[in-house]
Amino acid sequence: MLAIQLLGDLRSQTALPVFRSMLETEQDFYVVREIVRSLAKIGTEESEDIIRTLEDHNSRLVRRIVKEIIVDEHPNVRKRRPST
């Protein structure tokens, strides 16, 4: 998890495809939480899109951390939500 945190601290955009892939299969809430936090730190439109894909995640804990990131810590993620 330290690597995930460091990639977020570095705002590494090259980590985005890896994070996206990890989120497709990762079951450990703590790993998913760190990925979401790192995505929020990276702060690009692509990273914010990845966060938004988790709003309907099957885990209540993941949905909660995504909501906290969107509403409390990084409200700009919500503002950029694409229209459907």
BELNOR-V720934 format. One record per backbone hydrogen bond with DSSP energy under -0.5 kcal/mol. CO is the residue of the C=O (numbers start at 0). NH is the residue of the N-H. If there is no record, write none. Layout:
[[CO,NH] [CO,NH]]
This chain:
[[0,4] [1,5] [2,6] [3,7] [4,8] [5,9] [6,11] [7,10] [10,12] [11,14] [12,15] [14,18] [15,19] [16,20] [17,21] [18,22] [19,23] [20,23] [20,24] [21,24] [21,25] [26,28] [27,31] [28,32] [29,33] [30,34] [31,35] [32,36] [33,37] [34,38] [35,39] [36,40] [37,41] [38,42] [43,47] [44,48] [45,49] [46,50] [47,51] [48,52] [50,53] [51,54] [53,56] [57,59] [58,62] [59,63] [60,64] [61,65] [62,66] [63,67] [64,68] [65,69] [66,70] [67,71] [67,72] [68,73] [73,76] [74,77] [74,78] [75,79] [77,80]]
